[in-house]
């Protein structure tokens, strides 16, 4: 899934160039490319499908030249994750009715890719012989209020794979007291928005729980993988309701499993999460770009487009520049960035 | 005089593009152009001479296309103000032995140009009939320790022009206690480095007080205003001692006059002086460029090369960007900028 717009980390992420297409961590690879890299050895290039906005087609093709152009599916408009996943699922089903699928955001960061691959492989094996929905649940390291949580039943693991637990409930973003309780209780995991299933499981789940969406793609089916695919998708896709896969399926489905995971995950949704998940210097600064600091602590400075940056006397700030747009803002005020940037 | 490098306001002023060539105040004109504008109606374009480094010849020509290319005198190296003024003086004398001259830095700012012109005209008239050295002394508004002072004798005004006073002494940059006393005593003025004299006065003064320099230009005289001028200047100029006109002449000359002045002068030498001498918003911010501020006070933000700048939660800082170089620094620490920038 590569259609999102991460406006909370403006100006590094903008509508023209959202964060999945940006080298956020300063390693020379964009988050989309890092996501692709993560599946190396697990999924052949030609089996990778990217769903994105039609505006980003060329960017995706440029950043992932190894995947067939026909594997880049183009949404004519944004309709949240359920229609996005439905489109890919029906399209893949037409080509390979027995496909096993990992659904993954393209704008998240995973530190331990070996562990990620191990868990993804284990779940893929699981769904290849089971019509189950499996999610990855990240072991929480702090009472984060910005993520949804998955409540698991630690006593109910799958007989087929003891690492995979039954899900009791999906929980929306909690307040701090609730998040703190979740952390104490130990059976709540962060919902990373990563799903593993076989194609029939998700198609059937959408047929049961999201009829409005499934009917649209049933009607599209004759045109998928034909010359008229884009034309027909452009007509029908905007008629989908805008709804997340969590609301459309996860919160309704009867039996869902979760694989608790610990691979250094971050959604990179905020400057704070970026600060927490990238290496810092001794003063707690995350410096991405050519930066010299003096008397500066606990800052994230992301200015890789600039030639020389001097920062003196800042504590707890974000400094970010991209394409002539500069942000200086207290880390504690970062929830206001969307307003500052005018939604761009 | 347009050969200086204002490295204290890096990155807006750099060796490649010193501040006289930059639109520091964000009005659409560089300090050099504003200096030229200041003499409109007083000095015809063809009587304006610019002494600069040979590296800046094209910049000067581009910014002041109205002055003849031959009026741009090129120093092969930096030798402070005395050799610079000597070169221009001998060159002008050869062309017009009766010239009256205003010597002015090109990187200062004057708010009230009408008053500046009135005073300059009055002084030019004075020196046209008197072999006197006249300086402009700025009425101090604060006990500034960054400027030199001129001590005047308030009881000794010139019979020919009662606004022009006799100078008792030139004083180097004082400490704060001394500067405070100067301000209280009322007969100390800031030395703005602006001099008015006729060409014979300065040439003779240099002959008397700076023989090392005058001899060099006496020898050059046959070549000035000829095809070989540049070649000969390039040979001889580096042999000049590096010395300011204040040390070479002002502090030695017997009779110097000063016209007290009040035309909103600033040397623009520091971010603080820029902050003090340009319009501020209600929160005391000087904003030059497309900047939106939130909870930001007493900052100077100079980012006219950027497309969009958001600053939240800063108080008493400099934020300046130019050509991919970004500075964020407390105003109170600005004396360290030279070190930060590596002298560039």
HADDOCK unambig.tbl for C-alpha pairs under 7 A between the chains (distance, minus, plus):
assign (segid A and resid 306 and name CA) (segid B and resid 324 and name CA) 4.57 0.50 0.50
assign (segid A and resid 306 and name CA) (segid B and resid 325 and name CA) 6.30 0.50 0.50
assign (segid A and resid 307 and name CA) (segid B and resid 324 and name CA) 5.03 0.50 0.50
assign (segid A and resid 307 and name CA) (segid B and resid 325 and name CA) 5.72 0.50 0.50
assign (segid A and resid 308 and name CA) (segid B and resid 324 and name CA) 6.52 0.50 0.50
assign (segid A and resid 308 and name CA) (segid B and resid 325 and name CA) 4.68 0.50 0.50
assign (segid A and resid 308 and name CA) (segid B and resid 326 and name CA) 6.31 0.50 0.50
assign (segid A and resid 309 and name CA) (segid B and resid 325 and name CA) 5.69 0.50 0.50
assign (segid A and resid 309 and name CA) (segid B and resid 326 and name CA) 4.66 0.50 0.50
assign (segid A and resid 309 and name CA) (segid B and resid 327 and name CA) 5.97 0.50 0.50
assign (segid A and resid 310 and name CA) (segid B and resid 326 and name CA) 6.21 0.50 0.50
assign (segid A and resid 310 and name CA) (segid B and resid 327 and name CA) 4.88 0.50 0.50
assign (segid A and resid 310 and name CA) (segid B and resid 328 and name CA) 6.18 0.50 0.50
assign (segid A and resid 310 and name CA) (segid B and resid 340 and name CA) 6.86 0.50 0.50
assign (segid A and resid 311 and name CA) (segid B and resid 327 and name CA) 6.04 0.50 0.50
assign (segid A and resid 311 and name CA) (segid B and resid 328 and name CA) 4.73 0.50 0.50
assign (segid A and resid 311 and name CA) (segid B and resid 329 and name CA) 6.00 0.50 0.50
assign (segid A and resid 312 and name CA) (segid B and resid 328 and name CA) 5.98 0.50 0.50
assign (segid A and resid 312 and name CA) (segid B and resid 329 and name CA) 4.63 0.50 0.50
assign (segid A and resid 312 and name CA) (segid B and resid 330 and name CA) 6.71 0.50 0.50
assign (segid A and resid 313 and name CA) (segid B and resid 329 and name CA) 6.35 0.50 0.50
assign (segid A and resid 313 and name CA) (segid B and resid 330 and name CA) 6.37 0.50 0.50
assign (segid A and resid 324 and name CA) (segid B and resid 306 and name CA) 4.55 0.50 0.50
assign (segid A and resid 324 and name CA) (segid B and resid 307 and name CA) 5.02 0.50 0.50
assign (segid A and resid 324 and name CA) (segid B and resid 308 and name CA) 6.52 0.50 0.50
assign (segid A and resid 325 and name CA) (segid B and resid 306 and name CA) 6.27 0.50 0.50
assign (segid A and resid 325 and name CA) (segid B and resid 307 and name CA) 5.69 0.50 0.50
assign (segid A and resid 325 and name CA) (segid B and resid 308 and name CA) 4.68 0.50 0.50
assign (segid A and resid 325 and name CA) (segid B and resid 309 and name CA) 5.69 0.50 0.50
assign (segid A and resid 326 and name CA) (segid B and resid 308 and name CA) 6.32 0.50 0.50
assign (segid A and resid 326 and name CA) (segid B and resid 309 and name CA) 4.65 0.50 0.50
assign (segid A and resid 326 and name CA) (segid B and resid 310 and name CA) 6.21 0.50 0.50
assign (segid A and resid 327 and name CA) (segid B and resid 309 and name CA) 5.96 0.50 0.50
assign (segid A and resid 327 and name CA) (segid B and resid 310 and name CA) 4.87 0.50 0.50
assign (segid A and resid 327 and name CA) (segid B and resid 311 and name CA) 6.03 0.50 0.50
assign (segid A and resid 328 and name CA) (segid B and resid 310 and name CA) 6.19 0.50 0.50
assign (segid A and resid 328 and name CA) (segid B and resid 311 and name CA) 4.72 0.50 0.50
assign (segid A and resid 328 and name CA) (segid B and resid 312 and name CA) 5.97 0.50 0.50
assign (segid A and resid 329 and name CA) (segid B and resid 311 and name CA) 5.99 0.50 0.50
assign (segid A and resid 329 and name CA) (segid B and resid 312 and name CA) 4.61 0.50 0.50
assign (segid A and resid 329 and name CA) (segid B and resid 313 and name CA) 6.34 0.50 0.50
assign (segid A and resid 330 and name CA) (segid B and resid 312 and name CA) 6.70 0.50 0.50
assign (segid A and resid 330 and name CA) (segid B and resid 313 and name CA) 6.36 0.50 0.50
assign (segid A and resid 340 and name CA) (segid B and resid 310 and name CA) 6.86 0.50 0.50
